[in-house]
Amino acid sequence: MKFTTITPTRADRPELLEFCKYQLSRMEVKPELSFFIDFKPKDGNIDIVWRVWEGLQRASEAGIDLVFIIEDDDYYDRTYFNHIPDADFIGESNSIYYNLRNKTYQNFNHLGRSSLFTTGFKISALKGFRPKENDRFLDISLWKYAFDASKTVAFRETGAIGIKHGIGLCGGKGHKLVMKHKDSNLEWLSEQVDSEAFEFYKNLKL
């Protein structure tokens, strides 16, 4: 099954982007292509919709229908793409988030949708989807459309972790939150990610 990845980013956290590229390079099942929409913003407006749509255009030009959003700051296991369900929309309804600044974490149930960092979809399934240009929460809009338009959906468990850090423009409020569980000695994090990722996050300058 051919698929590609789209990483919308704003040239404001190069260390995280480089590690993101490294994570993709070591996947057991790799995307056909990866598009990094990495430009400095023209102004202070939210532009994630434009960046994702730029990636979708490039994927369409390459003749690839299935795309996954890979965010530059999150953790993805080597096996992330090993099991890809055949559906219009693919996601993970329960997300794990980890805040590096205050060393806290928690699980979050999205109740029938997925966070953007674990969302995949077929471009052909987006006909009729018209998000607002300045939509801050593209994931919510995508999944609302998926159910309103009766698209096929599938959820899976991947071990991906949404990493919160406060570097550059951050879309989610979790970058400022103290989460439910404490991990003061990083023991929990070390058990959830591989050794290379652990060393990277442990030494990341915040």
C-alpha positions in Angstrom: 0.0 0.0 0.0 1.5 3.3 -1.1 1.2 6.2 1.3 3.0 9.5 2.0 3.5 11.7 5.0 3.0 15.4 5.4 4.8 17.4 8.1 3.5 21.0 8.5 6.1 23.1 10.3 7.3 26.7 10.5 11.1 26.7 10.5 11.1 27.5 14.2 12.3 24.2 15.8 15.1 22.7 13.7 16.2 20.2 16.3 12.8 18.6 16.5 12.4 18.6 12.7 15.7 16.8 12.2 14.7 14.1 14.8 11.3 13.8 13.1 13.1 13.1 9.8 15.3 10.5 11.6 12.3 8.8 13.0 10.8 8.4 9.5 14.1 7.1 8.2 14.1 4.2 10.7 10.5 3.1 10.2 10.1 -0.6 9.5 7.5 0.3 6.9 8.4 3.5 5.2 6.3 6.0 3.3 6.7 6.3 -0.5 7.4 10.0 0.0 7.6 12.5 2.8 6.7 16.2 2.4 8.0 18.7 4.9 6.2 22.0 4.5 8.8 24.0 6.3 8.7 27.7 5.6 8.7 30.7 7.9 5.2 32.2 8.2 4.3 35.3 6.2 2.5 36.8 9.2 1.2 35.9 12.6 -1.9 34.1 11.3 -2.6 30.4 11.9 -1.6 28.7 8.6 -1.7 24.9 9.3 -4.5 24.4 6.8 -2.5 26.0 4.0 0.6 23.9 4.9 -1.4 20.6 5.0 -3.1 21.5 1.7 0.3 22.3 0.1 1.3 18.8 1.2 -1.9 17.3 -0.2 -1.3 18.9 -3.6 2.2 17.5 -3.7 0.9 14.0 -2.8 -1.7 14.2 -5.5 0.8 15.3 -8.1 2.8 12.2 -7.1 -0.2 10.0 -7.6 -0.6 8.9 -3.9 -4.0 9.0 -2.3 -3.3 7.9 1.3 -1.5 10.4 3.5 -0.6 10.6 7.2 0.1 13.8 9.2 3.4 13.4 11.0 4.1 16.3 13.4 7.7 17.4 13.8 7.7 17.3 17.6 6.0 14.0 18.4 7.3 10.5 19.1 6.6 7.7 16.6 7.6 4.1 17.1 9.5 2.2 14.4 6.3 0.1 13.9 4.0 3.1 13.4 3.1 2.1 9.8 3.2 -1.7 10.2 -0.5 -2.0 10.4 -2.5 0.3 8.2 -6.3 -0.3 8.1 -8.1 0.1 4.8 -10.4 3.1 5.6 -11.0 6.7 4.5 -9.8 8.0 7.8 -7.4 6.4 10.2 -6.6 7.5 13.7 -6.0 6.8 17.3 -8.9 7.7 19.6 -6.8 7.5 22.8 -3.7 9.8 22.8 -0.8 9.9 25.2 0.7 13.3 25.9 4.0 14.1 27.6 5.1 17.6 28.8 8.9 17.8 28.8 9.0 21.1 30.7 7.2 19.9 33.8 7.7 16.1 33.3 4.1 15.2 33.5 1.9 13.0 31.2 -1.6 11.7 30.8 -3.9 9.7 28.5 -6.7 11.6 26.7 -9.7 10.0 25.1 -10.9 11.9 22.0 -14.3 10.2 22.0 -14.5 9.1 18.4 -11.9 11.2 16.8 -8.1 11.4 16.6 -5.5 14.1 17.3 -3.9 15.5 14.2 -0.5 13.9 14.9 -2.0 10.4 14.6 -4.4 11.1 11.7 -4.3 9.6 8.2 -6.8 9.9 5.4 -7.3 9.4 1.7 -7.2 12.5 -0.3 -10.1 11.2 -2.4 -12.3 11.1 0.7 -11.9 14.9 1.2 -14.2 15.9 -1.6 -16.6 18.4 -0.1 -14.4 19.2 2.9 -13.9 22.9 3.2 -12.0 23.9 6.4 -11.7 27.6 7.4 -8.4 29.1 6.2 -7.4 30.0 9.8 -8.7 26.8 11.4 -6.6 26.2 14.5 -8.1 22.8 15.2 -7.9 21.0 11.8 -8.1 17.6 13.5 -11.5 18.3 14.9 -12.8 19.6 11.6 -11.4 16.6 9.7 -13.0 14.1 12.0 -16.3 15.9 12.1 -16.4 15.8 8.4 -15.5 12.1 8.3 -18.6 11.2 10.4 -20.9 13.8 8.9 -20.1 12.5 5.4 -20.3 8.9 6.4 -16.7 8.0 5.5 -15.2 4.8 6.6 -13.1 5.2 9.7 -10.6 2.9 11.6 -8.8 3.4 14.9 -5.6 1.7 16.0 -3.0 1.8 18.8 0.5 2.8 17.7 2.4 3.9 20.8 2.8 7.4 19.4 3.2 10.2 22.1 2.3 13.8 21.7 5.3 15.7 23.0 4.7 19.1 24.6 7.7 21.5 25.0 6.8 25.1 24.2 9.4 25.5 21.4 8.2 27.7 18.5 4.5 28.1 17.8 2.6 25.4 19.6 -1.0 24.6 18.7 -2.3 22.7 21.7 -2.8 24.0 25.3 -1.0 20.9 26.6 2.3 22.8 26.1 1.4 24.9 29.1 -0.5 22.3 31.2 0.6 20.3 34.2 -0.7 16.9 33.4 -2.3 14.3 35.6 0.7 12.0 36.2 4.2 13.1 37.4 7.4 11.6 36.0 10.1 13.6 37.9 12.9 11.1 37.2 11.8 10.4 33.6 11.3 6.7 34.4 7.9 6.5 32.7 9.2 8.2 29.6 12.2 5.9 29.4 9.8 2.9 29.4 7.6 4.3 26.6 10.1 5.4 24.0 13.2 3.8 22.6 16.7 4.6 23.9 17.6 7.0 21.1 14.4 9.0 21.5 14.8 9.1 25.3 18.3 10.5 25.0 17.1 13.1 22.5 14.2 14.3 24.7 16.2 14.2 27.8 18.9 16.5 26.3 16.6 18.8 24.3 17.1 22.4 25.3 13.8 23.9 26.3 
